[in-house]
C-alpha cells in the first residue's frame, strides 16, 4: 500500500512540474524579463531560508534508513549512497529545468546551488 501511495504521489508531482514548466516556458517566450524575476525570487528565497537551509540530521538519517531497507552496515552504506544520488539527481533536474527556461548552464548550476537542501 505504501509503495502505491508513493507512486501516485510521484505521478501527481510529475504532473505539477510538467504543467509548471510548460507555463513558465510559455511566459518566458512572451516576457523575457521573467528570467530576471525568477532569478530574484530564487535569491530572495535563499536569503529568507539561509538560517534553516540544510537537511536536518534526523531527516537525513531517516532517509538513509529508508533507502537502506535494512540495518546491516552494507545496507546502511548503500542507503547513504542512494540519498546522495537523490540529492544529486534533484540538483541536476533543477539545472536542466533552469536551462530549459533560458538560463546559461553555469548560471543554472549557481542558482540550483542556492536551493535549500531540506527538500522544500
C-alpha contacts under 8 A as a table, 3 or more apart, distances in Angstrom:
res1	aa1	res2	aa2	distance
1	X	4	X	5.16
1	X	5	X	6.28
2	X	5	X	5.10
2	X	6	X	6.13
3	X	6	X	5.19
3	X	7	X	6.12
4	X	7	X	5.04
4	X	8	X	6.16
5	X	8	X	5.15
5	X	9	X	6.09
6	X	9	X	5.01
6	X	10	X	6.06
7	X	10	X	5.08
7	X	11	X	6.26
8	X	11	X	5.05
8	X	12	X	6.18
9	X	12	X	5.04
9	X	13	X	6.12
10	X	13	X	5.05
10	X	14	X	6.06
11	X	14	X	5.04
11	X	15	X	6.29
12	X	15	X	5.17
12	X	16	X	6.43
13	X	16	X	5.09
13	X	17	X	6.28
14	X	17	X	5.13
14	X	18	X	6.11
15	X	18	X	5.15
15	X	19	X	6.08
16	X	19	X	5.22
16	X	20	X	5.98
17	X	20	X	5.00
17	X	21	X	5.97
18	X	21	X	5.22
18	X	22	X	6.15
19	X	22	X	5.20
19	X	23	X	6.15
20	X	23	X	5.11
20	X	24	X	6.09
21	X	24	X	5.05
21	X	25	X	5.91
21	X	97	X	7.47
22	X	25	X	5.18
22	X	26	X	6.20
23	X	26	X	5.25
23	X	27	X	6.17
24	X	27	X	4.95
24	X	28	X	5.91
24	X	101	X	7.22
25	X	28	X	5.10
25	X	29	X	6.26
25	X	100	X	7.54
25	X	101	X	5.76
26	X	29	X	5.18
26	X	30	X	6.32
27	X	30	X	5.00
27	X	31	X	5.73
27	X	32	X	7.90
27	X	34	X	7.14
28	X	31	X	5.02
28	X	32	X	5.13
28	X	33	X	7.39
28	X	34	X	5.58
28	X	35	X	6.94
28	X	101	X	6.84
29	X	32	X	6.19
31	X	34	X	5.80
32	X	35	X	6.44
33	X	36	X	5.31
33	X	37	X	6.64
34	X	37	X	5.09
34	X	38	X	6.10
35	X	38	X	4.96
35	X	39	X	5.98
35	X	101	X	7.54
35	X	102	X	7.58
35	X	103	X	7.52
36	X	39	X	5.11
36	X	40	X	6.18
37	X	40	X	5.06
37	X	41	X	6.07
38	X	41	X	4.99
38	X	42	X	6.16
39	X	42	X	5.21
39	X	43	X	6.39
39	X	111	X	7.48
40	X	43	X	5.14
40	X	44	X	6.12
41	X	44	X	5.00
41	X	45	X	6.06
42	X	45	X	5.23
42	X	46	X	6.18
42	X	111	X	7.03
42	X	114	X	7.31
42	X	115	X	7.63
43	X	46	X	5.08
43	X	47	X	6.05
43	X	111	X	7.96
43	X	114	X	7.30
44	X	47	X	5.09
44	X	48	X	6.05
45	X	48	X	5.11
45	X	49	X	6.13
46	X	49	X	5.21
46	X	50	X	5.55
46	X	53	X	8.00
46	X	114	X	5.91
46	X	115	X	6.60
46	X	116	X	6.89
47	X	50	X	5.16
48	X	51	X	7.76
49	X	52	X	5.23
49	X	53	X	5.80
49	X	116	X	7.40
50	X	53	X	5.10
50	X	116	X	7.83
53	X	116	X	4.98
53	X	117	X	6.10
53	X	118	X	6.52
54	X	116	X	6.13
54	X	117	X	4.71
54	X	118	X	5.41
55	X	59	X	6.78
55	X	60	X	6.25
55	X	117	X	5.27
55	X	118	X	4.37
55	X	119	X	7.63
56	X	59	X	5.24
56	X	60	X	6.14
56	X	118	X	6.96
57	X	60	X	5.00
57	X	61	X	6.07
58	X	61	X	5.11
58	X	62	X	6.14
59	X	62	X	5.03
59	X	63	X	6.16
60	X	63	X	5.11
60	X	64	X	6.23
61	X	64	X	5.04
61	X	65	X	6.23
62	X	65	X	5.12
62	X	66	X	6.13
63	X	66	X	5.06
63	X	67	X	5.98
63	X	79	X	7.76
63	X	83	X	6.72
64	X	67	X	5.08
64	X	68	X	5.87
64	X	76	X	6.60
64	X	79	X	4.69
64	X	80	X	5.06
64	X	82	X	7.59
64	X	83	X	6.17
65	X	68	X	4.92
65	X	69	X	6.32
65	X	70	X	7.01
65	X	71	X	7.47
65	X	76	X	6.41
65	X	79	X	6.34
66	X	69	X	5.52
66	X	79	X	7.25
67	X	76	X	7.95
67	X	78	X	7.66
67	X	79	X	4.44
67	X	80	X	7.45
67	X	82	X	6.42
67	X	83	X	7.02
68	X	71	X	7.31
68	X	75	X	4.85
68	X	76	X	4.97
68	X	77	X	7.43
68	X	78	X	5.98
68	X	79	X	3.83
68	X	80	X	7.36
69	X	75	X	6.75
69	X	76	X	7.93
69	X	79	X	7.52
70	X	75	X	5.62
70	X	76	X	6.92
71	X	75	X	6.29
71	X	76	X	6.24
72	X	75	X	5.39
72	X	76	X	6.34
73	X	76	X	5.07
73	X	77	X	6.05
74	X	77	X	5.10
74	X	78	X	6.18
75	X	78	X	5.06
75	X	79	X	6.08
76	X	79	X	4.86
76	X	80	X	6.13
77	X	80	X	5.10
77	X	81	X	6.35
78	X	81	X	5.06
78	X	82	X	6.20
79	X	82	X	5.01
79	X	83	X	6.29
80	X	83	X	5.24
80	X	84	X	6.32
81	X	84	X	5.07
81	X	85	X	6.14
82	X	85	X	4.91
82	X	86	X	6.11
83	X	86	X	4.92
83	X	87	X	6.26
84	X	87	X	5.19
84	X	88	X	6.22
85	X	88	X	5.02
85	X	89	X	5.99
86	X	89	X	5.02
86	X	90	X	6.10
87	X	90	X	5.13
87	X	91	X	6.26
87	X	117	X	7.98
88	X	91	X	5.07
88	X	92	X	6.15
89	X	92	X	5.05
89	X	93	X	6.03
90	X	93	X	5.06
90	X	94	X	6.21
91	X	94	X	5.17
91	X	95	X	6.23
91	X	112	X	6.21
91	X	113	X	7.47
92	X	95	X	5.05
92	X	96	X	6.14
93	X	96	X	5.10
93	X	97	X	6.20
94	X	97	X	5.21
94	X	98	X	6.17
94	X	108	X	7.81
94	X	112	X	5.97
95	X	98	X	5.10
95	X	99	X	6.17
95	X	105	X	7.23
95	X	108	X	5.05
95	X	109	X	5.68
95	X	111	X	7.98
95	X	112	X	5.98
96	X	99	X	5.14
96	X	100	X	6.19
96	X	108	X	7.75
97	X	100	X	4.99
97	X	101	X	6.39
98	X	101	X	5.04
98	X	102	X	6.64
98	X	103	X	5.67
98	X	108	X	5.49
99	X	102	X	5.09
99	X	103	X	4.72
99	X	104	X	6.02
99	X	105	X	5.97
99	X	108	X	6.17
100	X	103	X	7.27
103	X	107	X	6.22
103	X	108	X	5.80
104	X	107	X	5.27
104	X	108	X	6.05
105	X	108	X	4.93
105	X	109	X	6.17
106	X	109	X	5.18
106	X	110	X	6.34
107	X	110	X	5.00
107	X	111	X	6.05
108	X	111	X	5.14
108	X	112	X	5.94
109	X	112	X	5.10
109	X	113	X	6.17
110	X	113	X	5.16
110	X	114	X	6.79
111	X	114	X	5.27
111	X	115	X	7.15
112	X	115	X	5.39
116	X	119	X	6.92
116	X	120	X	6.90
117	X	120	X	7.57
